[in-house]
Amino acid sequence: MRKKLALALGFAALAAVGAAVAAIGPTGPGQIYTYYDANGTVVGQSSIHCDGTPEFWGKATKNYGVGYYICDPEP
């Protein structure tokens, strides 16, 4: 019984974290894509800055991770 309760609480916590990340991600204007080779080494990165300008270096691959960040509002 305790294992089921612990498992249920773990899934609930994971769902809450996932929902929070999903809510923050698309609303943040900054994005970072990091590209990896087959060994997991970073081989490139692209980003969209807070002002909307793109930046890219390295090589784009099918193995990538996506990150979001929230920009400070303009004064």
C-alpha positions in Angstrom: 0.0 0.0 0.0 2.8 2.4 0.9 4.6 1.7 -2.4 1.4 2.5 -4.4 1.0 5.8 -2.5 4.6 6.7 -3.0 4.4 5.9 -6.7 1.1 7.9 -7.0 2.7 10.9 -5.3 5.8 10.7 -7.4 3.7 10.7 -10.6 1.7 13.6 -9.3 4.8 15.6 -8.6 6.3 14.8 -12.0 3.0 15.9 -13.7 3.0 19.2 -11.7 6.6 19.9 -12.7 5.9 19.0 -16.3 2.9 21.3 -16.4 4.9 24.2 -14.9 7.7 23.8 -17.5 5.1 23.6 -20.3 3.4 26.7 -19.1 6.7 28.7 -18.9 8.2 27.4 -22.1 6.0 28.7 -24.9 5.3 32.0 -23.2 9.0 32.9 -22.8 10.4 34.8 -25.8 13.9 33.4 -25.5 14.7 29.9 -26.9 17.9 27.9 -27.1 18.4 24.7 -29.1 21.6 22.8 -28.3 22.7 20.1 -30.8 24.6 17.0 -29.9 26.5 14.3 -31.9 26.0 10.6 -31.4 28.4 10.6 -28.4 26.5 13.4 -26.6 29.1 16.1 -27.3 27.7 19.6 -28.1 28.3 20.4 -31.8 26.1 23.4 -32.3 23.6 25.8 -30.8 20.9 28.1 -32.1 19.0 30.7 -30.2 16.4 33.3 -30.5 17.3 36.4 -28.4 14.9 38.5 -26.4 14.7 41.1 -29.2 13.8 38.3 -31.7 17.2 38.1 -33.5 18.4 34.6 -34.3 22.0 33.3 -33.7 23.5 30.1 -34.8 26.9 28.4 -34.5 28.2 24.9 -35.3 26.2 22.0 -36.8 22.5 21.2 -36.5 21.7 17.5 -35.8 18.6 15.4 -35.2 19.8 15.0 -31.5 19.0 18.2 -29.7 17.6 19.7 -26.6 15.4 22.8 -26.3 15.5 25.4 -23.5 13.4 28.5 -22.8 14.1 31.6 -20.8 12.1 34.6 -19.8 13.5 37.9 -20.8 13.4 41.0 -18.5 10.8 43.5 -19.4 12.0 46.7 -21.0 12.2 49.6 -18.5 
